[in-house]
Amino acid sequence: DTKATDVCLDVKETYLDLRTPKYKLGLHLPHPIHSQEGKAQFFSERQELKVTLLMKRPMDFINMQ
């Protein structure tokens, strides 16, 4: 079973890299994101990782005021 301490997650503006002892995932993101503003939560009972990322879109500054 995978533990939260086994999960290595690295998020860049257009790429997500996820590694565990058993699995590897390299994912090119369809849209740029704010790499410092996301969050991740690991549910050990389900062996599930939930990653939430904030998209970086050209007109978002209008909605963030």
PyRosetta script that sets phi, psi and omega in degrees:
from pyrosetta import init, pose_from_sequence

init()
pose = pose_from_sequence("DTKATDVCLDVKETYLDLRTPKYKLGLHLPHPIHSQEGKAQFFSERQELKVTLLMKRPMDFINMQ")
pose.set_psi(1, 141.9)
pose.set_omega(1, 179.2)
pose.set_phi(2, -85.3)
pose.set_psi(2, 138.4)
pose.set_omega(2, 175.8)
pose.set_phi(3, -108.0)
pose.set_psi(3, 161.4)
pose.set_omega(3, 179.1)
pose.set_phi(4, -56.8)
pose.set_psi(4, -34.8)
pose.set_omega(4, -179.5)
pose.set_phi(5, -71.1)
pose.set_psi(5, -14.4)
pose.set_omega(5, 178.1)
pose.set_phi(6, -85.0)
pose.set_psi(6, -13.5)
pose.set_omega(6, -173.8)
pose.set_phi(7, -89.9)
pose.set_psi(7, 128.1)
pose.set_omega(7, 176.1)
pose.set_phi(8, -118.1)
pose.set_psi(8, 116.1)
pose.set_omega(8, -177.4)
pose.set_phi(9, -120.8)
pose.set_psi(9, 125.9)
pose.set_omega(9, 177.5)
pose.set_phi(10, -127.5)
pose.set_psi(10, 121.8)
pose.set_omega(10, -176.7)
pose.set_phi(11, -118.3)
pose.set_psi(11, 125.0)
pose.set_omega(11, 174.8)
pose.set_phi(12, -111.0)
pose.set_psi(12, 177.8)
pose.set_omega(12, -176.5)
pose.set_phi(13, -58.2)
pose.set_psi(13, -35.3)
pose.set_omega(13, -177.3)
pose.set_phi(14, -128.7)
pose.set_psi(14, 13.0)
pose.set_omega(14, -174.7)
pose.set_phi(15, -148.4)
pose.set_psi(15, 139.5)
pose.set_omega(15, 176.5)
pose.set_phi(16, -119.4)
pose.set_psi(16, 128.3)
pose.set_omega(16, 179.2)
pose.set_phi(17, -120.4)
pose.set_psi(17, 117.8)
pose.set_omega(17, -178.0)
pose.set_phi(18, -124.1)
pose.set_psi(18, 129.4)
pose.set_omega(18, -178.9)
pose.set_phi(19, -137.1)
pose.set_psi(19, 140.2)
pose.set_omega(19, 170.3)
pose.set_phi(20, -132.8)
pose.set_psi(20, 170.9)
pose.set_omega(20, 177.7)
pose.set_phi(21, -58.0)
pose.set_psi(21, -27.3)
pose.set_omega(21, -175.2)
pose.set_phi(22, -101.6)
pose.set_psi(22, -27.7)
pose.set_omega(22, -173.0)
pose.set_phi(23, -130.6)
pose.set_psi(23, 157.0)
pose.set_omega(23, 172.6)
pose.set_phi(24, -137.1)
pose.set_psi(24, 138.8)
pose.set_omega(24, 176.2)
pose.set_phi(25, -136.8)
pose.set_psi(25, 124.0)
pose.set_omega(25, 171.8)
pose.set_phi(26, -116.6)
pose.set_psi(26, 118.9)
pose.set_omega(26, -172.7)
pose.set_phi(27, -127.9)
pose.set_psi(27, 118.5)
pose.set_omega(27, 172.8)
pose.set_phi(28, -78.5)
pose.set_psi(28, 124.0)
pose.set_omega(28, -176.7)
pose.set_phi(29, -80.1)
pose.set_psi(29, 142.5)
pose.set_omega(29, -177.0)
pose.set_phi(30, -71.2)
pose.set_psi(30, -20.5)
pose.set_omega(30, 179.6)
pose.set_phi(31, -139.2)
pose.set_psi(31, 149.0)
pose.set_omega(31, 175.8)
pose.set_phi(32, -62.8)
pose.set_psi(32, 150.1)
pose.set_omega(32, 179.6)
pose.set_phi(33, -129.8)
pose.set_psi(33, 164.4)
pose.set_omega(33, 172.8)
pose.set_phi(34, -84.4)
pose.set_psi(34, 100.0)
pose.set_omega(34, -170.8)
pose.set_phi(35, -65.9)
pose.set_psi(35, -20.7)
pose.set_omega(35, -178.8)
pose.set_phi(36, -94.8)
pose.set_psi(36, -2.4)
pose.set_omega(36, -174.2)
pose.set_phi(37, -113.7)
pose.set_psi(37, 12.8)
pose.set_omega(37, 178.7)
pose.set_phi(38, -89.7)
pose.set_psi(38, 176.6)
pose.set_omega(38, 175.2)
pose.set_phi(39, -146.0)
pose.set_psi(39, 155.7)
pose.set_omega(39, 179.8)
pose.set_phi(40, -136.7)
pose.set_psi(40, 142.4)
pose.set_omega(40, 179.4)
pose.set_phi(41, -136.2)
pose.set_psi(41, 129.3)
pose.set_omega(41, -179.1)
pose.set_phi(42, -105.6)
pose.set_psi(42, 128.4)
pose.set_omega(42, 178.2)
pose.set_phi(43, -106.6)
pose.set_psi(43, 98.8)
pose.set_omega(43, -173.3)
pose.set_phi(44, -66.2)
pose.set_psi(44, -33.5)
pose.set_omega(44, -178.8)
pose.set_phi(45, -65.2)
pose.set_psi(45, -27.2)
pose.set_omega(45, 178.7)
pose.set_phi(46, -107.3)
pose.set_psi(46, -2.7)
pose.set_omega(46, -176.3)
pose.set_phi(47, 55.5)
pose.set_psi(47, 48.9)
pose.set_omega(47, -172.7)
pose.set_phi(48, -128.6)
pose.set_psi(48, 137.6)
pose.set_omega(48, 176.5)
pose.set_phi(49, -115.8)
pose.set_psi(49, 125.3)
pose.set_omega(49, 177.3)
pose.set_phi(50, -106.0)
pose.set_psi(50, 121.5)
pose.set_omega(50, -179.4)
pose.set_phi(51, -116.9)
pose.set_psi(51, 127.6)
pose.set_omega(51, 178.6)
pose.set_phi(52, -118.3)
pose.set_psi(52, 123.2)
pose.set_omega(52, -177.5)
pose.set_phi(53, -124.2)
pose.set_psi(53, 144.3)
pose.set_omega(53, 179.1)
pose.set_phi(54, -95.5)
pose.set_psi(54, 119.7)
pose.set_omega(54, -179.3)
pose.set_phi(55, -69.3)
pose.set_psi(55, 148.9)
pose.set_omega(55, 177.2)
pose.set_phi(56, -107.3)
pose.set_psi(56, 102.5)
pose.set_omega(56, -178.0)
pose.set_phi(57, -117.1)
pose.set_psi(57, 150.7)
pose.set_omega(57, -172.8)
pose.set_phi(58, -55.8)
pose.set_psi(58, -38.9)
pose.set_omega(58, -174.5)
pose.set_phi(59, -102.4)
pose.set_psi(59, 10.9)
pose.set_omega(59, -178.7)
pose.set_phi(60, -62.5)
pose.set_psi(60, -27.6)
pose.set_omega(60, -179.0)
pose.set_phi(61, -59.6)
pose.set_psi(61, -25.6)
pose.set_omega(61, 178.4)
pose.set_phi(62, -67.2)
pose.set_psi(62, -41.3)
pose.set_omega(62, -177.5)
pose.set_phi(63, -81.1)
pose.set_psi(63, -15.0)
pose.set_omega(63, -175.6)
pose.set_phi(64, -93.7)
pose.set_psi(64, 6.3)
pose.set_omega(64, 179.8)
pose.set_phi(65, -87.7)
pose.dump_pdb("model.pdb")
